[in-house]
Amino acid sequence: MPKISVEVPQHILDDLSIHIGDDKKFVSLSDAVRTALRKLLDNLDEIDRRHGRINGNEV
């Protein structure tokens, strides 16, 4: 899996950290970022579908 490097404001990492760890929503920061990116892409695909830019089979 490729690795990337991004700059993230500390306040966002602080907010995210309360959801990471044992018995929380995400097991790691990487898991949280991957999940957030996937959700963002799914939302963008849905917006594109609604605006007729793609059909349901393209994604």
C-alpha positions as CSV (number, residue, x, y, z in Angstrom):
1,M,0.0,0.0,0.0
2,P,1.5,3.4,-0.9
3,K,2.3,5.8,1.9
4,I,1.6,9.5,1.7
5,S,2.7,12.4,3.8
6,V,0.3,15.3,4.5
7,E,0.2,18.3,6.8
8,V,-2.7,18.3,9.2
9,P,-3.4,21.1,11.7
10,Q,-2.9,20.0,15.3
11,H,-6.5,20.8,16.3
12,I,-7.8,18.3,13.7
13,L,-5.5,15.6,15.0
14,D,-6.5,16.4,18.6
15,D,-10.2,16.1,17.6
16,L,-9.6,12.9,15.8
17,S,-7.5,11.3,18.6
18,I,-10.6,11.0,20.8
19,H,-11.9,8.4,18.3
20,I,-8.8,6.3,18.0
21,G,-7.8,3.4,20.2
22,D,-9.1,0.3,21.9
23,D,-12.9,0.2,22.1
24,K,-13.2,3.3,19.9
25,K,-14.3,3.8,16.3
26,F,-10.8,3.6,14.7
27,V,-7.9,1.3,15.6
28,S,-5.3,3.8,14.3
29,L,-4.8,7.2,12.7
30,S,-4.2,5.5,9.3
31,D,-7.5,3.6,9.7
32,A,-9.3,6.9,10.5
33,V,-7.8,8.7,7.5
34,R,-8.5,5.9,5.1
35,T,-12.1,5.7,6.3
36,A,-12.6,9.4,6.0
37,L,-11.1,9.5,2.5
38,R,-13.3,6.7,1.4
39,K,-16.4,8.4,2.8
40,L,-15.5,11.7,1.1
41,L,-15.0,9.9,-2.3
42,D,-18.3,8.1,-1.9
43,N,-20.0,11.5,-1.2
44,L,-18.4,13.1,-4.2
45,D,-19.5,10.2,-6.4
46,E,-23.1,10.6,-5.2
47,I,-22.9,14.4,-5.9
48,D,-21.6,13.6,-9.4
49,R,-24.4,11.1,-10.0
50,R,-27.0,13.7,-8.9
51,H,-25.6,16.2,-11.3
52,G,-25.5,13.8,-14.2
53,R,-21.7,13.7,-14.4
54,I,-21.5,10.0,-13.9
55,N,-24.0,7.1,-13.9
56,G,-24.2,4.4,-11.3
57,N,-22.0,2.0,-13.2
58,E,-18.9,4.1,-13.6
59,V,-17.6,4.0,-10.1
